[in-house]
Amino acid sequence: IVHLINLMDNTNDWRDDDMNKRVPPSLTDLSLSIKGKKTYSRVLLISPDRNHGLPMDLSFTQYETDGTHNLDVTIPFLDYWDMLVLIETS
């Protein structure tokens, strides 16, 4: 699981307990590369900000370089918070 939090245009005091902070600008088409030892069969995006929190399948590519597995994926949007769920290849 990978959590993505949008802290653009924010101060170091990013908690918004009083709900009066400026809304961060929405980000789109974010490229993310993950390196590791595993391969994956699915990448899901879950966000409370869109799609009623239902998981969305994302397209991704995988390749290997020098014994390291690489996964590249594009995050279509990031409003406040997104979660990526990486499903390992069985």
N, C-alpha and C positions, 0 to 999 in steps of 0.2 A: 504494500500500500504506500502510495506517495501522496502527501498532502500539499496542496498549492494554496498559498494565501496571498491575496493582492494587497500589498502595503504601499502602492504608488501614492504619491502626494500625501504621505503620512508623516507624523512626527515619531520620535522614539517612544512616546507615550501612546501606543497604538490601540490600547484597550478603549472601548467606547461604552463604558458603563452607563453614562448619562444619555447615550444615543443622540449626541449633538455634533459628532464629527462629520467632516465633509465626506461625501460618497466617493470612493476611488473610481478613477476612470476605468471602464471596461477594457480589458485587453483581448485581442483576438489573434488567432493563428500563431500561437507560441510554439516554437520548436523545442523539443526536449529530447536529449540523448541520455540513455542509461547504459552504463557498462557494468558487467558482472560475469557470473559463472553460470547463469541459468538462461533457458530459452522459454518463450511464452507462447501460448496458443490464442490468448485473447487479452485485449486491453479495454477496460471499461472506465468510463468517466461518470462520476456521480457528483451532482451539485445540488444543493438546496436552492440555488439561485435560478435554475431553469429546469424545464422538463419535469416539474413536480418531484424532483429528487430521484427520478427513475434512471437506472443505468443506461448509458449509451455506449454501443460498441464503437471503438475508434480503429481506423486503419493504421497499420504500423509496418515497419520494415525491420528485419533482423539480419545481422551479418556477423561474421567472426573475423577478428584480426589478431594475429599473434596469440591465439588461445583465449582471447577475451571475447565474450558475447556482447554485442551491441544492439540496442533497441532504439529506434528513432520513431517518434510519434509527434503529431501536431495537435496541440490543445486548441479546440475551436474557439473557446471563450474562457475568460476568468473574470467574474464580477467581484465577488468577495472571497469565496472558498470553493475549491474543487478537490475531489479525491480521485486518484487513479488506482484502480485495482488491476494488478497484473496477475493473470492466471497462468501458472506454470504449465509447461508441456509435460504430459504424463509419460 
